[in-house]
Structures are given as structure tokens and as C-alpha cells.
Amino acid sequence: MQMTLMEYITLHFNGDLHRYAQAEGVSSDQIRRWIDNECYVIKGRLVMPVKHLPAEEIQ
């Protein structure tokens, strides 16, 4: 099952970003960056989206 990181934190940590950050061993600011970067969770594992760079225009 896939869900957004915020949905996962709400479901498993009652929406407590600080507690989730402690469980992951990172800062709360890092968790906010992950949420802003649209990270998601599949089967309990954090997945970072791949950001594609814009392709160069061929002239």
C-alpha cells in the first residue's frame, strides 16, 4: 500500500512529526523537507521521488 509521508505519520505516529523524526534519527526540519519533496511510504518504507532535470532543448 502506498501513502504520502504525512498520511503515514498521521496513521502511525498520531501526526507527531517530532516523534517520527526521533524514530528515523533525523531532525523535524528534515521530515518537513521530505514532506515538501513529496516523499511517500510503500509497505512501511520511505521512498524518495526521483527529480528529473529538464531536458536540454535541441535547436
C-alpha positions as CSV (number, residue, x, y, z in Angstrom):
1,M,0.0,0.0,0.0
2,Q,1.3,3.5,-0.9
3,M,0.6,6.6,1.1
4,T,2.1,10.0,1.5
5,L,4.6,10.5,4.2
6,M,2.2,12.8,6.1
7,E,-0.6,10.1,5.9
8,Y,1.9,7.6,7.3
9,I,2.9,9.9,10.2
10,T,-0.7,10.6,10.9
11,L,-1.7,6.9,10.9
12,H,1.3,5.5,12.9
13,F,2.5,8.5,15.0
14,N,-0.7,10.3,15.5
15,G,0.6,13.2,13.4
16,D,3.6,13.8,15.7
17,L,6.4,14.9,13.4
18,H,8.9,15.2,16.3
19,R,8.3,11.6,17.4
20,Y,8.6,10.3,13.8
21,A,11.8,12.3,13.4
22,Q,13.2,10.6,16.6
23,A,12.3,7.2,15.2
24,E,14.1,8.0,11.9
25,G,17.1,9.5,13.7
26,V,16.8,12.9,11.9
27,S,15.6,16.4,12.7
28,S,12.0,17.6,12.5
29,D,13.2,20.0,9.8
30,Q,14.4,17.1,7.7
31,I,11.0,15.4,8.0
32,R,9.3,18.7,6.8
33,R,11.7,18.8,3.8
34,W,10.8,15.2,3.0
35,I,7.1,16.1,3.1
36,D,7.7,19.1,0.9
37,N,9.6,16.9,-1.6
38,E,6.6,14.7,-1.8
39,C,8.2,11.6,-0.3
40,Y,5.9,8.7,0.2
41,V,5.8,5.3,2.0
42,I,5.3,1.9,0.4
43,K,4.9,-1.1,2.8
44,G,6.4,0.9,5.7
45,R,9.5,2.0,3.8
46,L,10.3,5.7,3.0
47,V,10.6,6.3,-0.8
48,M,12.2,9.5,-2.2
49,P,10.8,10.6,-5.6
50,V,13.3,11.0,-8.4
51,K,13.5,14.5,-9.5
52,H,14.1,14.8,-13.3
53,L,16.2,17.6,-14.6
54,P,14.7,19.5,-17.5
55,A,16.0,18.2,-20.8
56,E,18.1,20.5,-22.9
57,E,16.2,21.9,-25.9
58,I,17.6,20.8,-29.2
59,Q,17.8,23.6,-31.7
